[in-house]
Amino acid sequence: MWSGDITYIRINGGFMYLAAVIDWHSKAILAYKISNSMDTTLATDVLKEALAKYPKPKIFNTDQGTQYTSHEHTQVLKDNDIQISMNGRGRSIDNIFIERFFRTLKHGNIYISDYQSIKELKEGVKAYMHKYNFKRFHSSIGYQKPMNYYLEFIESVG
């Protein structure tokens, strides 16, 4: 099962938006993208990137934001025979894995880095994503590294 969501990041002069897809089992971030607009294209591009790189999930969970309820986004899921799961209104807890990741990213990188430009933000987030997926031990998966755990899992079922 995967989840997708979008969060905002304040930088000097405004906001940028980060969309990401996380695998529930391994907590690995499978794809992400930073944009200056929080639109359907952002959410759909991240989903398509994850699907191009990894075996499709059985279920994809999101909130009921317009990006995720759009025809374009839901059609990608339908075309790939992926079950659509959406949180009940006001139930952000349903999407807890991606929300917890965003909190970890913001507290472990964004807030302490004070990015001043889009270029700095993109470089910093890229470095953090690599660290999170390949270097950081995650307690909920037996202190393994999320992407290593994910790749081992898909290889074993594959």
Chimera marker file (.cmm) of the C-alpha trace (Angstrom):
<marker_set name="trace">
<marker id="1" x="0.000" y="0.000" z="0.000" r="1" g="1" b="0" radius="0.5"/>
<marker id="2" x="1.231" y="3.450" z="-0.900" r="1" g="1" b="0" radius="0.5"/>
<marker id="3" x="0.171" y="6.925" z="0.220" r="1" g="1" b="0" radius="0.5"/>
<marker id="4" x="0.523" y="10.270" z="-1.469" r="1" g="1" b="0" radius="0.5"/>
<marker id="5" x="0.219" y="13.770" z="-0.097" r="1" g="1" b="0" radius="0.5"/>
<marker id="6" x="1.381" y="17.356" z="-0.533" r="1" g="1" b="0" radius="0.5"/>
<marker id="7" x="2.876" y="19.689" z="2.056" r="1" g="1" b="0" radius="0.5"/>
<marker id="8" x="3.986" y="23.290" z="1.889" r="1" g="1" b="0" radius="0.5"/>
<marker id="9" x="7.483" y="24.573" z="2.568" r="1" g="1" b="0" radius="0.5"/>
<marker id="10" x="8.139" y="28.217" z="3.372" r="1" g="1" b="0" radius="0.5"/>
<marker id="11" x="11.178" y="29.732" z="1.707" r="1" g="1" b="0" radius="0.5"/>
<marker id="12" x="12.374" y="33.289" z="1.362" r="1" g="1" b="0" radius="0.5"/>
<marker id="13" x="9.655" y="35.128" z="-0.543" r="1" g="1" b="0" radius="0.5"/>
<marker id="14" x="6.868" y="32.551" z="-0.452" r="1" g="1" b="0" radius="0.5"/>
<marker id="15" x="5.912" y="28.916" z="-0.471" r="1" g="1" b="0" radius="0.5"/>
<marker id="16" x="6.860" y="25.817" z="-2.412" r="1" g="1" b="0" radius="0.5"/>
<marker id="17" x="5.015" y="22.522" z="-2.397" r="1" g="1" b="0" radius="0.5"/>
<marker id="18" x="6.390" y="19.023" z="-1.952" r="1" g="1" b="0" radius="0.5"/>
<marker id="19" x="4.419" y="15.997" z="-3.148" r="1" g="1" b="0" radius="0.5"/>
<marker id="20" x="5.611" y="12.530" z="-2.206" r="1" g="1" b="0" radius="0.5"/>
<marker id="21" x="4.650" y="8.867" z="-2.392" r="1" g="1" b="0" radius="0.5"/>
<marker id="22" x="5.519" y="6.566" z="0.514" r="1" g="1" b="0" radius="0.5"/>
<marker id="23" x="5.332" y="2.797" z="0.814" r="1" g="1" b="0" radius="0.5"/>
<marker id="24" x="3.467" y="1.888" z="4.013" r="1" g="1" b="0" radius="0.5"/>
<marker id="25" x="5.369" y="-1.347" z="4.708" r="1" g="1" b="0" radius="0.5"/>
<marker id="26" x="8.924" y="-0.032" z="4.411" r="1" g="1" b="0" radius="0.5"/>
<marker id="27" x="8.397" y="3.729" z="4.943" r="1" g="1" b="0" radius="0.5"/>
<marker id="28" x="10.505" y="4.299" z="1.801" r="1" g="1" b="0" radius="0.5"/>
<marker id="29" x="9.872" y="7.455" z="-0.207" r="1" g="1" b="0" radius="0.5"/>
<marker id="30" x="9.342" y="6.135" z="-3.726" r="1" g="1" b="0" radius="0.5"/>
<marker id="31" x="9.036" y="9.465" z="-5.531" r="1" g="1" b="0" radius="0.5"/>
<marker id="32" x="8.808" y="13.169" z="-4.752" r="1" g="1" b="0" radius="0.5"/>
<marker id="33" x="8.685" y="16.490" z="-6.532" r="1" g="1" b="0" radius="0.5"/>
<marker id="34" x="8.917" y="20.131" z="-5.503" r="1" g="1" b="0" radius="0.5"/>
<marker id="35" x="6.824" y="22.735" z="-7.312" r="1" g="1" b="0" radius="0.5"/>
<marker id="36" x="5.653" y="26.309" z="-6.947" r="1" g="1" b="0" radius="0.5"/>
<marker id="37" x="2.047" y="25.220" z="-7.507" r="1" g="1" b="0" radius="0.5"/>
<marker id="38" x="-0.057" y="22.687" z="-5.659" r="1" g="1" b="0" radius="0.5"/>
<marker id="39" x="-1.973" y="21.318" z="-8.631" r="1" g="1" b="0" radius="0.5"/>
<marker id="40" x="-3.129" y="18.029" z="-10.106" r="1" g="1" b="0" radius="0.5"/>
<marker id="41" x="-0.036" y="17.796" z="-12.289" r="1" g="1" b="0" radius="0.5"/>
<marker id="42" x="2.220" y="17.801" z="-9.222" r="1" g="1" b="0" radius="0.5"/>
<marker id="43" x="0.365" y="14.919" z="-7.560" r="1" g="1" b="0" radius="0.5"/>
<marker id="44" x="-0.031" y="12.952" z="-10.776" r="1" g="1" b="0" radius="0.5"/>
<marker id="45" x="3.600" y="13.345" z="-11.887" r="1" g="1" b="0" radius="0.5"/>
<marker id="46" x="4.838" y="11.952" z="-8.558" r="1" g="1" b="0" radius="0.5"/>
<marker id="47" x="2.479" y="8.988" z="-8.812" r="1" g="1" b="0" radius="0.5"/>
<marker id="48" x="3.561" y="8.284" z="-12.403" r="1" g="1" b="0" radius="0.5"/>
<marker id="49" x="7.236" y="8.475" z="-11.398" r="1" g="1" b="0" radius="0.5"/>
<marker id="50" x="6.733" y="5.951" z="-8.588" r="1" g="1" b="0" radius="0.5"/>
<marker id="51" x="4.832" y="3.614" z="-10.922" r="1" g="1" b="0" radius="0.5"/>
<marker id="52" x="7.585" y="3.877" z="-13.550" r="1" g="1" b="0" radius="0.5"/>
<marker id="53" x="10.246" y="2.852" z="-11.021" r="1" g="1" b="0" radius="0.5"/>
<marker id="54" x="8.543" y="0.260" z="-8.828" r="1" g="1" b="0" radius="0.5"/>
<marker id="55" x="5.921" y="-2.506" z="-8.938" r="1" g="1" b="0" radius="0.5"/>
<marker id="56" x="2.431" y="-1.075" z="-8.488" r="1" g="1" b="0" radius="0.5"/>
<marker id="57" x="0.731" y="-1.307" z="-5.102" r="1" g="1" b="0" radius="0.5"/>
<marker id="58" x="-2.642" y="-2.926" z="-4.552" r="1" g="1" b="0" radius="0.5"/>
<marker id="59" x="-3.976" y="0.222" z="-2.834" r="1" g="1" b="0" radius="0.5"/>
<marker id="60" x="-3.130" y="3.936" z="-3.066" r="1" g="1" b="0" radius="0.5"/>
<marker id="61" x="-4.279" y="6.142" z="-0.159" r="1" g="1" b="0" radius="0.5"/>
<marker id="62" x="-4.647" y="9.924" z="-0.156" r="1" g="1" b="0" radius="0.5"/>
<marker id="63" x="-6.741" y="12.644" z="1.346" r="1" g="1" b="0" radius="0.5"/>
<marker id="64" x="-9.712" y="14.063" z="-0.552" r="1" g="1" b="0" radius="0.5"/>
<marker id="65" x="-7.851" y="17.064" z="-1.951" r="1" g="1" b="0" radius="0.5"/>
<marker id="66" x="-8.802" y="18.164" z="-5.451" r="1" g="1" b="0" radius="0.5"/>
<marker id="67" x="-5.427" y="17.035" z="-6.784" r="1" g="1" b="0" radius="0.5"/>
<marker id="68" x="-6.186" y="13.452" z="-5.740" r="1" g="1" b="0" radius="0.5"/>
<marker id="69" x="-9.882" y="13.369" z="-6.634" r="1" g="1" b="0" radius="0.5"/>
<marker id="70" x="-9.241" y="14.794" z="-10.107" r="1" g="1" b="0" radius="0.5"/>
<marker id="71" x="-10.049" y="12.742" z="-13.182" r="1" g="1" b="0" radius="0.5"/>
<marker id="72" x="-6.405" y="12.822" z="-14.287" r="1" g="1" b="0" radius="0.5"/>
<marker id="73" x="-5.076" y="11.367" z="-11.016" r="1" g="1" b="0" radius="0.5"/>
<marker id="74" x="-7.786" y="8.767" z="-10.456" r="1" g="1" b="0" radius="0.5"/>
<marker id="75" x="-7.504" y="7.649" z="-14.083" r="1" g="1" b="0" radius="0.5"/>
<marker id="76" x="-3.829" y="6.767" z="-13.609" r="1" g="1" b="0" radius="0.5"/>
<marker id="77" x="-4.847" y="4.566" z="-10.682" r="1" g="1" b="0" radius="0.5"/>
<marker id="78" x="-7.707" y="2.967" z="-12.613" r="1" g="1" b="0" radius="0.5"/>
<marker id="79" x="-5.515" y="2.378" z="-15.673" r="1" g="1" b="0" radius="0.5"/>
<marker id="80" x="-3.060" y="0.511" z="-13.441" r="1" g="1" b="0" radius="0.5"/>
<marker id="81" x="-5.785" y="-1.446" z="-11.621" r="1" g="1" b="0" radius="0.5"/>
<marker id="82" x="-4.897" y="0.114" z="-8.263" r="1" g="1" b="0" radius="0.5"/>
<marker id="83" x="-7.611" y="0.380" z="-5.622" r="1" g="1" b="0" radius="0.5"/>
<marker id="84" x="-8.327" y="3.978" z="-4.606" r="1" g="1" b="0" radius="0.5"/>
<marker id="85" x="-8.489" y="4.676" z="-0.870" r="1" g="1" b="0" radius="0.5"/>
<marker id="86" x="-9.300" y="8.138" z="0.422" r="1" g="1" b="0" radius="0.5"/>
<marker id="87" x="-9.378" y="9.395" z="3.978" r="1" g="1" b="0" radius="0.5"/>
<marker id="88" x="-12.697" y="10.331" z="5.476" r="1" g="1" b="0" radius="0.5"/>
<marker id="89" x="-13.193" y="14.081" z="5.721" r="1" g="1" b="0" radius="0.5"/>
<marker id="90" x="-11.197" y="15.475" z="8.632" r="1" g="1" b="0" radius="0.5"/>
<marker id="91" x="-9.400" y="12.158" z="9.255" r="1" g="1" b="0" radius="0.5"/>
<marker id="92" x="-5.771" y="12.975" z="8.486" r="1" g="1" b="0" radius="0.5"/>
<marker id="93" x="-4.799" y="10.074" z="10.742" r="1" g="1" b="0" radius="0.5"/>
<marker id="94" x="-5.707" y="7.739" z="7.858" r="1" g="1" b="0" radius="0.5"/>
<marker id="95" x="-2.669" y="9.060" z="5.997" r="1" g="1" b="0" radius="0.5"/>
<marker id="96" x="-0.377" y="8.926" z="9.026" r="1" g="1" b="0" radius="0.5"/>
<marker id="97" x="2.700" y="7.455" z="7.333" r="1" g="1" b="0" radius="0.5"/>
<marker id="98" x="3.169" y="10.306" z="4.848" r="1" g="1" b="0" radius="0.5"/>
<marker id="99" x="2.210" y="12.897" z="7.485" r="1" g="1" b="0" radius="0.5"/>
<marker id="100" x="4.833" y="11.519" z="9.869" r="1" g="1" b="0" radius="0.5"/>
<marker id="101" x="7.424" y="11.572" z="7.097" r="1" g="1" b="0" radius="0.5"/>
<marker id="102" x="6.637" y="15.238" z="6.345" r="1" g="1" b="0" radius="0.5"/>
<marker id="103" x="7.033" y="16.044" z="10.050" r="1" g="1" b="0" radius="0.5"/>
<marker id="104" x="10.386" y="14.225" z="10.129" r="1" g="1" b="0" radius="0.5"/>
<marker id="105" x="11.552" y="16.058" z="6.991" r="1" g="1" b="0" radius="0.5"/>
<marker id="106" x="10.525" y="19.466" z="8.319" r="1" g="1" b="0" radius="0.5"/>
<marker id="107" x="12.038" y="19.017" z="11.775" r="1" g="1" b="0" radius="0.5"/>
<marker id="108" x="15.150" y="17.203" z="10.591" r="1" g="1" b="0" radius="0.5"/>
<marker id="109" x="15.907" y="19.403" z="7.591" r="1" g="1" b="0" radius="0.5"/>
<marker id="110" x="13.591" y="22.208" z="6.482" r="1" g="1" b="0" radius="0.5"/>
<marker id="111" x="13.257" y="24.201" z="9.730" r="1" g="1" b="0" radius="0.5"/>
<marker id="112" x="16.949" y="24.051" z="10.552" r="1" g="1" b="0" radius="0.5"/>
<marker id="113" x="18.161" y="24.834" z="7.040" r="1" g="1" b="0" radius="0.5"/>
<marker id="114" x="16.295" y="28.094" z="6.352" r="1" g="1" b="0" radius="0.5"/>
<marker id="115" x="16.483" y="27.691" z="2.579" r="1" g="1" b="0" radius="0.5"/>
<marker id="116" x="16.642" y="31.019" z="0.782" r="1" g="1" b="0" radius="0.5"/>
<marker id="117" x="16.123" y="29.901" z="-2.808" r="1" g="1" b="0" radius="0.5"/>
<marker id="118" x="14.337" y="27.211" z="-4.784" r="1" g="1" b="0" radius="0.5"/>
<marker id="119" x="17.677" y="25.798" z="-5.905" r="1" g="1" b="0" radius="0.5"/>
<marker id="120" x="18.901" y="25.489" z="-2.291" r="1" g="1" b="0" radius="0.5"/>
<marker id="121" x="15.618" y="23.861" z="-1.278" r="1" g="1" b="0" radius="0.5"/>
<marker id="122" x="15.724" y="21.289" z="-4.076" r="1" g="1" b="0" radius="0.5"/>
<marker id="123" x="19.371" y="20.400" z="-3.391" r="1" g="1" b="0" radius="0.5"/>
<marker id="124" x="18.780" y="20.156" z="0.356" r="1" g="1" b="0" radius="0.5"/>
<marker id="125" x="15.645" y="18.022" z="0.036" r="1" g="1" b="0" radius="0.5"/>
<marker id="126" x="17.367" y="15.724" z="-2.476" r="1" g="1" b="0" radius="0.5"/>
<marker id="127" x="20.226" y="15.146" z="-0.028" r="1" g="1" b="0" radius="0.5"/>
<marker id="128" x="17.775" y="14.556" z="2.821" r="1" g="1" b="0" radius="0.5"/>
<marker id="129" x="15.725" y="12.065" z="0.777" r="1" g="1" b="0" radius="0.5"/>
<marker id="130" x="18.880" y="10.062" z="0.065" r="1" g="1" b="0" radius="0.5"/>
<marker id="131" x="19.816" y="10.119" z="3.736" r="1" g="1" b="0" radius="0.5"/>
<marker id="132" x="16.284" y="9.140" z="4.813" r="1" g="1" b="0" radius="0.5"/>
<marker id="133" x="15.938" y="6.280" z="2.317" r="1" g="1" b="0" radius="0.5"/>
<marker id="134" x="19.470" y="4.847" z="2.308" r="1" g="1" b="0" radius="0.5"/>
<marker id="135" x="21.353" y="5.973" z="5.438" r="1" g="1" b="0" radius="0.5"/>
<marker id="136" x="18.843" y="6.478" z="8.269" r="1" g="1" b="0" radius="0.5"/>
<marker id="137" x="17.800" y="3.514" z="10.403" r="1" g="1" b="0" radius="0.5"/>
<marker id="138" x="14.025" y="3.402" z="10.974" r="1" g="1" b="0" radius="0.5"/>
<marker id="139" x="12.734" y="2.014" z="14.273" r="1" g="1" b="0" radius="0.5"/>
<marker id="140" x="9.365" y="0.795" z="12.925" r="1" g="1" b="0" radius="0.5"/>
<marker id="141" x="11.070" y="-1.588" z="10.479" r="1" g="1" b="0" radius="0.5"/>
<marker id="142" x="13.521" y="-3.128" z="12.919" r="1" g="1" b="0" radius="0.5"/>
<marker id="143" x="16.173" y="-0.421" z="12.553" r="1" g="1" b="0" radius="0.5"/>
<marker id="144" x="16.687" y="-1.077" z="8.880" r="1" g="1" b="0" radius="0.5"/>
<marker id="145" x="17.045" y="1.509" z="6.126" r="1" g="1" b="0" radius="0.5"/>
<marker id="146" x="13.720" y="2.147" z="4.345" r="1" g="1" b="0" radius="0.5"/>
<marker id="147" x="14.758" y="1.770" z="0.706" r="1" g="1" b="0" radius="0.5"/>
<marker id="148" x="16.931" y="-1.272" z="1.386" r="1" g="1" b="0" radius="0.5"/>
<marker id="149" x="14.016" y="-2.848" z="3.255" r="1" g="1" b="0" radius="0.5"/>
<marker id="150" x="11.617" y="-1.993" z="0.404" r="1" g="1" b="0" radius="0.5"/>
<marker id="151" x="13.886" y="-3.361" z="-2.325" r="1" g="1" b="0" radius="0.5"/>
<marker id="152" x="14.484" y="-6.584" z="-0.384" r="1" g="1" b="0" radius="0.5"/>
<marker id="153" x="10.730" y="-6.971" z="0.117" r="1" g="1" b="0" radius="0.5"/>
<marker id="154" x="9.774" y="-6.482" z="-3.549" r="1" g="1" b="0" radius="0.5"/>
<marker id="155" x="12.550" y="-8.845" z="-4.593" r="1" g="1" b="0" radius="0.5"/>
<marker id="156" x="11.284" y="-11.536" z="-2.207" r="1" g="1" b="0" radius="0.5"/>
<marker id="157" x="7.686" y="-11.331" z="-3.497" r="1" g="1" b="0" radius="0.5"/>
<marker id="158" x="8.587" y="-10.587" z="-7.053" r="1" g="1" b="0" radius="0.5"/>
<link id1="1" id2="2" r="1" g="1" b="0" radius="0.2"/>
<link id1="2" id2="3" r="1" g="1" b="0" radius="0.2"/>
<link id1="3" id2="4" r="1" g="1" b="0" radius="0.2"/>
<link id1="4" id2="5" r="1" g="1" b="0" radius="0.2"/>
<link id1="5" id2="6" r="1" g="1" b="0" radius="0.2"/>
<link id1="6" id2="7" r="1" g="1" b="0" radius="0.2"/>
<link id1="7" id2="8" r="1" g="1" b="0" radius="0.2"/>
<link id1="8" id2="9" r="1" g="1" b="0" radius="0.2"/>
<link id1="9" id2="10" r="1" g="1" b="0" radius="0.2"/>
<link id1="10" id2="11" r="1" g="1" b="0" radius="0.2"/>
<link id1="11" id2="12" r="1" g="1" b="0" radius="0.2"/>
<link id1="12" id2="13" r="1" g="1" b="0" radius="0.2"/>
<link id1="13" id2="14" r="1" g="1" b="0" radius="0.2"/>
<link id1="14" id2="15" r="1" g="1" b="0" radius="0.2"/>
<link id1="15" id2="16" r="1" g="1" b="0" radius="0.2"/>
<link id1="16" id2="17" r="1" g="1" b="0" radius="0.2"/>
<link id1="17" id2="18" r="1" g="1" b="0" radius="0.2"/>
<link id1="18" id2="19" r="1" g="1" b="0" radius="0.2"/>
<link id1="19" id2="20" r="1" g="1" b="0" radius="0.2"/>
<link id1="20" id2="21" r="1" g="1" b="0" radius="0.2"/>
<link id1="21" id2="22" r="1" g="1" b="0" radius="0.2"/>
<link id1="22" id2="23" r="1" g="1" b="0" radius="0.2"/>
<link id1="23" id2="24" r="1" g="1" b="0" radius="0.2"/>
<link id1="24" id2="25" r="1" g="1" b="0" radius="0.2"/>
<link id1="25" id2="26" r="1" g="1" b="0" radius="0.2"/>
<link id1="26" id2="27" r="1" g="1" b="0" radius="0.2"/>
<link id1="27" id2="28" r="1" g="1" b="0" radius="0.2"/>
<link id1="28" id2="29" r="1" g="1" b="0" radius="0.2"/>
<link id1="29" id2="30" r="1" g="1" b="0" radius="0.2"/>
<link id1="30" id2="31" r="1" g="1" b="0" radius="0.2"/>
<link id1="31" id2="32" r="1" g="1" b="0" radius="0.2"/>
<link id1="32" id2="33" r="1" g="1" b="0" radius="0.2"/>
<link id1="33" id2="34" r="1" g="1" b="0" radius="0.2"/>
<link id1="34" id2="35" r="1" g="1" b="0" radius="0.2"/>
<link id1="35" id2="36" r="1" g="1" b="0" radius="0.2"/>
<link id1="36" id2="37" r="1" g="1" b="0" radius="0.2"/>
<link id1="37" id2="38" r="1" g="1" b="0" radius="0.2"/>
<link id1="38" id2="39" r="1" g="1" b="0" radius="0.2"/>
<link id1="39" id2="40" r="1" g="1" b="0" radius="0.2"/>
<link id1="40" id2="41" r="1" g="1" b="0" radius="0.2"/>
<link id1="41" id2="42" r="1" g="1" b="0" radius="0.2"/>
<link id1="42" id2="43" r="1" g="1" b="0" radius="0.2"/>
<link id1="43" id2="44" r="1" g="1" b="0" radius="0.2"/>
<link id1="44" id2="45" r="1" g="1" b="0" radius="0.2"/>
<link id1="45" id2="46" r="1" g="1" b="0" radius="0.2"/>
<link id1="46" id2="47" r="1" g="1" b="0" radius="0.2"/>
<link id1="47" id2="48" r="1" g="1" b="0" radius="0.2"/>
<link id1="48" id2="49" r="1" g="1" b="0" radius="0.2"/>
<link id1="49" id2="50" r="1" g="1" b="0" radius="0.2"/>
<link id1="50" id2="51" r="1" g="1" b="0" radius="0.2"/>
<link id1="51" id2="52" r="1" g="1" b="0" radius="0.2"/>
<link id1="52" id2="53" r="1" g="1" b="0" radius="0.2"/>
<link id1="53" id2="54" r="1" g="1" b="0" radius="0.2"/>
<link id1="54" id2="55" r="1" g="1" b="0" radius="0.2"/>
<link id1="55" id2="56" r="1" g="1" b="0" radius="0.2"/>
<link id1="56" id2="57" r="1" g="1" b="0" radius="0.2"/>
<link id1="57" id2="58" r="1" g="1" b="0" radius="0.2"/>
<link id1="58" id2="59" r="1" g="1" b="0" radius="0.2"/>
<link id1="59" id2="60" r="1" g="1" b="0" radius="0.2"/>
<link id1="60" id2="61" r="1" g="1" b="0" radius="0.2"/>
<link id1="61" id2="62" r="1" g="1" b="0" radius="0.2"/>
<link id1="62" id2="63" r="1" g="1" b="0" radius="0.2"/>
<link id1="63" id2="64" r="1" g="1" b="0" radius="0.2"/>
<link id1="64" id2="65" r="1" g="1" b="0" radius="0.2"/>
<link id1="65" id2="66" r="1" g="1" b="0" radius="0.2"/>
<link id1="66" id2="67" r="1" g="1" b="0" radius="0.2"/>
<link id1="67" id2="68" r="1" g="1" b="0" radius="0.2"/>
<link id1="68" id2="69" r="1" g="1" b="0" radius="0.2"/>
<link id1="69" id2="70" r="1" g="1" b="0" radius="0.2"/>
<link id1="70" id2="71" r="1" g="1" b="0" radius="0.2"/>
<link id1="71" id2="72" r="1" g="1" b="0" radius="0.2"/>
<link id1="72" id2="73" r="1" g="1" b="0" radius="0.2"/>
<link id1="73" id2="74" r="1" g="1" b="0" radius="0.2"/>
<link id1="74" id2="75" r="1" g="1" b="0" radius="0.2"/>
<link id1="75" id2="76" r="1" g="1" b="0" radius="0.2"/>
<link id1="76" id2="77" r="1" g="1" b="0" radius="0.2"/>
<link id1="77" id2="78" r="1" g="1" b="0" radius="0.2"/>
<link id1="78" id2="79" r="1" g="1" b="0" radius="0.2"/>
<link id1="79" id2="80" r="1" g="1" b="0" radius="0.2"/>
<link id1="80" id2="81" r="1" g="1" b="0" radius="0.2"/>
<link id1="81" id2="82" r="1" g="1" b="0" radius="0.2"/>
<link id1="82" id2="83" r="1" g="1" b="0" radius="0.2"/>
<link id1="83" id2="84" r="1" g="1" b="0" radius="0.2"/>
<link id1="84" id2="85" r="1" g="1" b="0" radius="0.2"/>
<link id1="85" id2="86" r="1" g="1" b="0" radius="0.2"/>
<link id1="86" id2="87" r="1" g="1" b="0" radius="0.2"/>
<link id1="87" id2="88" r="1" g="1" b="0" radius="0.2"/>
<link id1="88" id2="89" r="1" g="1" b="0" radius="0.2"/>
<link id1="89" id2="90" r="1" g="1" b="0" radius="0.2"/>
<link id1="90" id2="91" r="1" g="1" b="0" radius="0.2"/>
<link id1="91" id2="92" r="1" g="1" b="0" radius="0.2"/>
<link id1="92" id2="93" r="1" g="1" b="0" radius="0.2"/>
<link id1="93" id2="94" r="1" g="1" b="0" radius="0.2"/>
<link id1="94" id2="95" r="1" g="1" b="0" radius="0.2"/>
<link id1="95" id2="96" r="1" g="1" b="0" radius="0.2"/>
<link id1="96" id2="97" r="1" g="1" b="0" radius="0.2"/>
<link id1="97" id2="98" r="1" g="1" b="0" radius="0.2"/>
<link id1="98" id2="99" r="1" g="1" b="0" radius="0.2"/>
<link id1="99" id2="100" r="1" g="1" b="0" radius="0.2"/>
<link id1="100" id2="101" r="1" g="1" b="0" radius="0.2"/>
<link id1="101" id2="102" r="1" g="1" b="0" radius="0.2"/>
<link id1="102" id2="103" r="1" g="1" b="0" radius="0.2"/>
<link id1="103" id2="104" r="1" g="1" b="0" radius="0.2"/>
<link id1="104" id2="105" r="1" g="1" b="0" radius="0.2"/>
<link id1="105" id2="106" r="1" g="1" b="0" radius="0.2"/>
<link id1="106" id2="107" r="1" g="1" b="0" radius="0.2"/>
<link id1="107" id2="108" r="1" g="1" b="0" radius="0.2"/>
<link id1="108" id2="109" r="1" g="1" b="0" radius="0.2"/>
<link id1="109" id2="110" r="1" g="1" b="0" radius="0.2"/>
<link id1="110" id2="111" r="1" g="1" b="0" radius="0.2"/>
<link id1="111" id2="112" r="1" g="1" b="0" radius="0.2"/>
<link id1="112" id2="113" r="1" g="1" b="0" radius="0.2"/>
<link id1="113" id2="114" r="1" g="1" b="0" radius="0.2"/>
<link id1="114" id2="115" r="1" g="1" b="0" radius="0.2"/>
<link id1="115" id2="116" r="1" g="1" b="0" radius="0.2"/>
<link id1="116" id2="117" r="1" g="1" b="0" radius="0.2"/>
<link id1="117" id2="118" r="1" g="1" b="0" radius="0.2"/>
<link id1="118" id2="119" r="1" g="1" b="0" radius="0.2"/>
<link id1="119" id2="120" r="1" g="1" b="0" radius="0.2"/>
<link id1="120" id2="121" r="1" g="1" b="0" radius="0.2"/>
<link id1="121" id2="122" r="1" g="1" b="0" radius="0.2"/>
<link id1="122" id2="123" r="1" g="1" b="0" radius="0.2"/>
<link id1="123" id2="124" r="1" g="1" b="0" radius="0.2"/>
<link id1="124" id2="125" r="1" g="1" b="0" radius="0.2"/>
<link id1="125" id2="126" r="1" g="1" b="0" radius="0.2"/>
<link id1="126" id2="127" r="1" g="1" b="0" radius="0.2"/>
<link id1="127" id2="128" r="1" g="1" b="0" radius="0.2"/>
<link id1="128" id2="129" r="1" g="1" b="0" radius="0.2"/>
<link id1="129" id2="130" r="1" g="1" b="0" radius="0.2"/>
<link id1="130" id2="131" r="1" g="1" b="0" radius="0.2"/>
<link id1="131" id2="132" r="1" g="1" b="0" radius="0.2"/>
<link id1="132" id2="133" r="1" g="1" b="0" radius="0.2"/>
<link id1="133" id2="134" r="1" g="1" b="0" radius="0.2"/>
<link id1="134" id2="135" r="1" g="1" b="0" radius="0.2"/>
<link id1="135" id2="136" r="1" g="1" b="0" radius="0.2"/>
<link id1="136" id2="137" r="1" g="1" b="0" radius="0.2"/>
<link id1="137" id2="138" r="1" g="1" b="0" radius="0.2"/>
<link id1="138" id2="139" r="1" g="1" b="0" radius="0.2"/>
<link id1="139" id2="140" r="1" g="1" b="0" radius="0.2"/>
<link id1="140" id2="141" r="1" g="1" b="0" radius="0.2"/>
<link id1="141" id2="142" r="1" g="1" b="0" radius="0.2"/>
<link id1="142" id2="143" r="1" g="1" b="0" radius="0.2"/>
<link id1="143" id2="144" r="1" g="1" b="0" radius="0.2"/>
<link id1="144" id2="145" r="1" g="1" b="0" radius="0.2"/>
<link id1="145" id2="146" r="1" g="1" b="0" radius="0.2"/>
<link id1="146" id2="147" r="1" g="1" b="0" radius="0.2"/>
<link id1="147" id2="148" r="1" g="1" b="0" radius="0.2"/>
<link id1="148" id2="149" r="1" g="1" b="0" radius="0.2"/>
<link id1="149" id2="150" r="1" g="1" b="0" radius="0.2"/>
<link id1="150" id2="151" r="1" g="1" b="0" radius="0.2"/>
<link id1="151" id2="152" r="1" g="1" b="0" radius="0.2"/>
<link id1="152" id2="153" r="1" g="1" b="0" radius="0.2"/>
<link id1="153" id2="154" r="1" g="1" b="0" radius="0.2"/>
<link id1="154" id2="155" r="1" g="1" b="0" radius="0.2"/>
<link id1="155" id2="156" r="1" g="1" b="0" radius="0.2"/>
<link id1="156" id2="157" r="1" g="1" b="0" radius="0.2"/>
<link id1="157" id2="158" r="1" g="1" b="0" radius="0.2"/>
</marker_set>
